[in-house]
Amino acid sequence: MKSVITTVIASADAAGRFPSMSDIEAVKGSFNRSTARMEAAEKLAAGIDKVTADAIDAVYGKGSYDQANKDKCARDIHHYLRLINYCLVTGGTGPLDEWGIAGMREVIRAQVLPTAAYIEAFTHIRDRVCVPRDMSPQAAAEFKSLLDYLINALS
Amino acid sequence: MLDAFSRAVVSADSKGAAIGTSDLVALRKYVADANKRIDATLAITQNVSCIAADAVAGMVCENTGMTQPGGNCYPTRRMAACLRDGEIILRYVSYALLAGDPSILDDRCLNGLKETYLALGVPIANAVRAVEIMKIASVAIMTETNTGRKMFEGINSGSGAQCKEIASEAASYFDRVIKAIS
């Protein structure tokens, strides 16, 4: 699983050297941002069901849709939000890349899924994040950048 | 390869749950103790040759036959291989300590090490003793209970006494090495 620390260690190991000062500085740099990331992860974990429901309401609006269809969409959004929660914890896009984005295009094409709906849902979530009601500015920045990363991958 | 953070992610994913407040307690502690962890890692990396050389010398002193003809550290080529292995083990322990997770040590160093040593005819009991000495030396440097120069005088987290917890984590990685080869 890729994170700042494992990437640094993997390259040190490939060169057969001990962790150097620059390796340690890189690790330290990720620690500096980790407070904000963990805050975002914590807030997201606490509100993940609410955020999902809110996004589903925004996407489906008042129209009458099949409930089973809605439930599946909610499940997927919840899944992606969970992966974003993991990315916030590791400080890299590893979990999204490995468990969310790898193979995503093939699955979406095979199932004929409307990616526009997902994009709308995540855009809605991104634009609804309110500072400081939901989280601190730095935490919101970390959260939003991961939502953008996912939206970009879905586009 | 995992670190403390990705370990939390993998275990949360197996439950299909997001990482919440209770799981973040340990990770916040990891970040809060980052300077101690870095100091402890440096305690190994800055004293590698010394720790490995002392450990091998100690092992030989306790078994003087090793450097005699027919011994496992004779001629110097084989003694050099021994020193090199000591440094390799220290390198992987320093990675594990920095990551806060032993998976890199397990995957890239310990997996198959015992089989290799058995195939090469390395005396396991002596190898274990050398690792034990490396453990004692590393912990002593981290906690500043060593004789001679004190590692943290006036820098970063300040005192070796604060590194006790992290030193015992380092000791657990050495114990892992011992367990894997015995």
Boltz contact constraints between the chains, C-beta under 6 A:
constraints:
  - contact:
      token1: [A, 1]
      token2: [B, 2]
      max_distance: 6.0
  - contact:
      token1: [A, 1]
      token2: [B, 6]
      max_distance: 6.0
  - contact:
      token1: [A, 3]
      token2: [B, 3]
      max_distance: 6.0
  - contact:
      token1: [A, 3]
      token2: [B, 5]
      max_distance: 6.0
  - contact:
      token1: [A, 3]
      token2: [B, 6]
      max_distance: 6.0
  - contact:
      token1: [A, 5]
      token2: [B, 3]
      max_distance: 6.0
  - contact:
      token1: [A, 5]
      token2: [B, 99]
      max_distance: 6.0
  - contact:
      token1: [A, 6]
      token2: [B, 1]
      max_distance: 6.0
  - contact:
      token1: [A, 6]
      token2: [B, 3]
      max_distance: 6.0
  - contact:
      token1: [A, 9]
      token2: [B, 95]
      max_distance: 6.0
  - contact:
      token1: [A, 18]
      token2: [B, 45]
      max_distance: 6.0
  - contact:
      token1: [A, 18]
      token2: [B, 91]
      max_distance: 6.0
  - contact:
      token1: [A, 18]
      token2: [B, 94]
      max_distance: 6.0
  - contact:
      token1: [A, 19]
      token2: [B, 41]
      max_distance: 6.0
  - contact:
      token1: [A, 19]
      token2: [B, 94]
      max_distance: 6.0
  - contact:
      token1: [A, 19]
      token2: [B, 98]
      max_distance: 6.0
  - contact:
      token1: [A, 24]
      token2: [B, 38]
      max_distance: 6.0
  - contact:
      token1: [A, 31]
      token2: [B, 31]
      max_distance: 6.0
  - contact:
      token1: [A, 31]
      token2: [B, 34]
      max_distance: 6.0
  - contact:
      token1: [A, 34]
      token2: [B, 31]
      max_distance: 6.0
  - contact:
      token1: [A, 38]
      token2: [B, 24]
      max_distance: 6.0
  - contact:
      token1: [A, 41]
      token2: [B, 19]
      max_distance: 6.0
  - contact:
      token1: [A, 42]
      token2: [B, 21]
      max_distance: 6.0
  - contact:
      token1: [A, 42]
      token2: [B, 24]
      max_distance: 6.0
  - contact:
      token1: [A, 45]
      token2: [B, 18]
      max_distance: 6.0
  - contact:
      token1: [A, 45]
      token2: [B, 19]
      max_distance: 6.0
  - contact:
      token1: [A, 45]
      token2: [B, 20]
      max_distance: 6.0
  - contact:
      token1: [A, 48]
      token2: [B, 18]
      max_distance: 6.0
  - contact:
      token1: [A, 82]
      token2: [B, 18]
      max_distance: 6.0
  - contact:
      token1: [A, 85]
      token2: [B, 18]
      max_distance: 6.0
  - contact:
      token1: [A, 85]
      token2: [B, 19]
      max_distance: 6.0
  - contact:
      token1: [A, 86]
      token2: [B, 9]
      max_distance: 6.0
  - contact:
      token1: [A, 89]
      token2: [B, 5]
      max_distance: 6.0
  - contact:
      token1: [A, 89]
      token2: [B, 9]
      max_distance: 6.0
  - contact:
      token1: [A, 89]
      token2: [B, 19]
      max_distance: 6.0
  - contact:
      token1: [A, 90]
      token2: [B, 5]
      max_distance: 6.0
  - contact:
      token1: [A, 90]
      token2: [B, 6]
      max_distance: 6.0
  - contact:
      token1: [A, 90]
      token2: [B, 9]
      max_distance: 6.0
  - contact:
      token1: [A, 95]
      token2: [B, 9]
      max_distance: 6.0
